[in-house]
Amino acid sequence: MKCNITTIGGGTGTFNVLSGLGKNDKLNLAAIVTVADSGGSTGELRDEFGILPPGDVRRAIVALSEDTEVVRRLFEYRFKEGRSIAGHTVGNLLLTALSDIMGDFEHGIEELCEMFDVRGKVIPVSLDNVHLGVTLENGERIVGETDIDIPKHDANIPIRDAFLLGGGRLNPRAKEAIDNSDYVIIGPGDLYTSIIPNLLCTGMYDAIRTTRAKIIYVCNIMTKHGETDGFSVEDFVRVIEQYVGEGRIDYVLVNNGELRTQLLSKYEAEEKTPVRLLDRELILSKGIKIVERDFTSATDYIRHDPRKLARTVEDFASGWIK
């Protein structure tokens, strides 16, 4: 019997999880992705055509495509010239066109998945036209995912909490996927701009609380300036628990691989620092099991390696990790 695995997130983090798992035919995969993106090509198409943001959906489709390398190059190709298409990616334009042809965004996704032989389901977390906002510790409110991701405000002021504008009802297909899962994987990814927008949807809290699935949180390897400055593993867990409730995370995946000094210097220039596990007993006291492994990529970026993540998830699916 196949193991049902659902991921929740967006951006590069979800791409890395899915691209490692996509070739395993013993898994039934569903990717629930954020629809709060508002920057770049995605933001322009969202404003001009009134569709849901295609960017995170596009990345998930690429990750689960049968021929990932060719599809990635096609989908990620960004036009450099042309008055109306400069800056847009082929994948975003394809999804916009198919949404119009098929009558709505979800049917456009289904058609694109069929065209590119996608293994698994790609599900927008909500079908509402939502915008992300955060409240800073000084009470200031910032609205718009791109303004949170690339802060124009004082990024040294911590974020107190997050909210959605424009509805945000949980997509029934997303709830169905969570209900039928053996494991739900939250993260990795930018905490406030890729992960939490999904958890804010009305109905997500109940779906997470009532599913029989084990909940795995993949903690980030590095902090992000303006979102998680100075965060430890415990801080990431604490914030996730704000939105899924205490006692619901079953496992946290923590990197213990060595980070290269040359790369750390580059990240420190961007005010990003390694995420450390400082208080193991605090995590364990919550009933959360800690899985520490070397998850680092051998690329020129400090991020999770897709194959290392996949091996760990496969260990869960096979019962090796209990």
N, C-alpha and C positions, 0 to 999 in steps of 0.2 A: 504494500500500500504506500502511495506517495505521501510525503510530508508536505503539509500546506504552510507556506511561509509568506507573510505579508510584511513589507517594509513601509515605513512612514518617514517622509522627509522631503528632500529636494536637493538640487544642485549637485556638486561634485561628490558629496558624501554618498548620496543614494546611488549615483552612477557607479561608484566603486563597489558598493555592496552587490548591486545587480549584475554588473559585468563579470564578477567572479562566480556568481551562482548560475548565470544564464545557460551554461552548457551542461548543467547537471539535470538529466532527464528523470531523476528520481524525486524531483521537487516540483510542486505546483507553486508558482510564484505570482504574487500580486504586488504591485507597486502603487501605493497611495502617495500622491505628490501635491505639494502646496500650489495654490492658485493666487498667491499674494504678490508675486513678482511684479514690479512696476518700472523696471529700468531698461535701457537700451532698446534693441529691436523688439523685444517682448512688450515693453511699455508702449511703444509707438503703435504696434499692431492692435494692442488692446484698446488704445484710445481711438484709433481711426476706424476699426472695424467692429468694435464692441464685443470681441470674443474674449474668452478667458485667456489668461497668459499662457502662451505655448512653450516657453523656454524649458521649464522643468519637465514637462511632459515629453518634449523632444529628447532630452537627455536620457530619460528612462527608456524610451523606444530604442534609441541607439544602443543602450546597454544590453537590452534583451534581444536585439536583432540577431538573426542567425549568422549574418556576415558582418560582424561588428566593424571591422576596419574600413571597408569600403563605404558602408552606410555612415559611419562617423565622419569620414572625409566629406561625403556629400551633404549630410545634414548640418555639419558645422561650417561648411563653406560660407564665408561672409563676403557679400558683394562690396567691392571697394569703389566702384563707379556706378553712375546712373542716378539721376536726380531723385527718383522715387524709390529705388531699391538699395541704394548705398547704405551699408551698415546692417542690412538684414541678412539672416542666415537662410539657406535653402529650406532647412527643416521647419523653421517658423512659417515661411511662406507656404509650404506644402500643407501644413496643418491648418493654416488660415483658409486656404482655398478649399480643402476637403470639408472643413466645417460648414462652409457656404454651400458646397455641392450636396452634402449629405443632410443638410438642414439643421444640424446643431453640433456642438463641440464634441460631445461624447461619441456620436456616430462618425465624426471625422477621425477621432482617435482610433476607433475600431477598424475603419477602412485602411488607415495608414499602417496599423499593426499587421493587418492581413497582407498588405502589399509587400511589407518588408520582413515577413515571416518571423514575427515577434513571438518568442516563447514566454508566455505569461500574460498577465493583465496589467494594463496601465490605467489607473483610475484617478481622476481629479478629486481631491478631498471634498470639494464642494462645487456646486454648479452656480453658486451666487457670485455676483461681481463684488468681491470683497477687497478692502484695502487694510493693510496692517498698520497699527499704531503702537507706540510705546509711551509710557509715562516715566520720566526720569525721576531720580530721587529728590530733585528740587521742585517737582510738580510740573515741569514743562512737558508738553505733549508733542511728539513728533509723529506725523502721519505720512505714510508712504514707505514701502519696503526699501526702495533705492536710497532714500534719505537716511534710513537707519543703517543700511549696509555701508554706505559711503557718507559718513556723518558730516553735515555742515554746521552742526551745533558743537558745543564743547564735549568732545568724546570722553573726557575724563570724568564726567558725571555719570554714575552708574544708572542702569535701567532698573526701575522698581517693578514694573509689570507690563504686560502687553494686552492688546485688545484688537478686535476686528470691527470695521465699519462696513455696512452694506449687507448685513445678514450673516451668512456663514453656516447654513444648515449642513450637517453631514450628508454627503452623497449616499443614498441608500446602497449603492453598489460597494462603497467603501465599508459601510457597516456590515454588509454581508460577508465581505472578505475577512474582516476582523473576527466576526462570529465563527467562521469556519476554519480559522487558523489553528495550527499547532504551536507556532511561534510567531510573535509580532516583534519586529526589529525596529526600534526607534533610533534614528541617527545612523552614522555621524553626520555632521553638518553644522553650519552657523546656527547657534542656539536660537536666537531671536528672529532670524530672517528665513531659515529653512525648516526648522523643527517645530517651534512653538505655533506658527500660524496654523498648522494642521491640528494641534491639540486644542486650539481655541474654538474650533467649530462646534456648534451646538449639537449635542448628541455624541461627540467623541468621548467625553468623560465616561458616560454610561457604557458605551461600547467597549472601552478599555477595561472598565471595572467588571463587566459581566461576562466577557469572553473566557472560555476555558483555556485559551492559549497562554503559554509562558511569555512573559514580556522581557525582552533583552534590550538594554540600552547600551549603545556603542558610544563610549565617551570620546570626545575630541582629543587629538594629540597635542594641539596647540591652542592657546587662547586667541581671541580676536579683539583688537583695539576698538573700543566703543561699544562692545557687547559683553565680553567676558574677561575684562582685564583682571589679572591676578587670580583667576578662578583655579581651584583645585578640583579633583574628581568629586569631592563631597559637595562643592558648590554647584556643579553641573547637575548632580543627582537631586539636590535640594530644589533647584528651579524646575526640573522636569516634574518632580512630585507636586509642585504648585498646581500643575495642570492635569495630572493623572491621579493624584491622591497618594497619600502615604501607604506603604504596604503593598503596592501593586507591581513595582519593578521586581522581577525575579533574579535577574543577572545584570551585572555591569561588566562590559569588556573594557579593559584598561591596557594601554600600551606599556610594555616594560623594555622595549627595544632601545638600543642606544641611538641617540640622535647625533648626526655628524656636526662637528664644530663649525665647519664652513657654512652649512645651511642655517645653523642657529644664529650666526652673525647676521645673515641676511634677514632672517625673521625678526631679530631683535631691533633692527633698523626700522621695522614696521610696527614696533611695540607689541610683538607677539612672543609669548613665552611658553615653555613646555607645561603641560597639565600634569601635575603630580598627585599621587595618592598620599595624603598626609595623615589621615586618621582612619586606618583600616577598621578599627573596632566600631567606629560610628556607622560605617556602611553595613558591617555585619549585624549590628544591633537592630537594623531596620529589616532584617531577614533577607537581605540582598546578597547573593553569592558573587564573589569577585573572580573573574577569569582574566588572569594576567598573561599576556603573550607579546611576542614581538610582532606588531602589526605594521611596522614601518615600510614604506615604499623605497625602492632603490633608485627612484628618479631624483630629479633636482628639486623636488618639492617634499615638504614634510606632510605626508598624508597617509591614509590607510592603503595598504596594498590589497588590491581586489582578491588575489588568490589566497593570501593569508586570512583575510576575513572569511572567504568562502570555506576554507578548510575548517575554521572554527564553527561556522554555522552547520556544516556537514557533520561535525562531531556532535552537535546538539541533535540533529535530525536522526543520526544513527543510534542515539542513546549513550554515546561514549561519555558525554558530559551530562551529569544529572544534577 
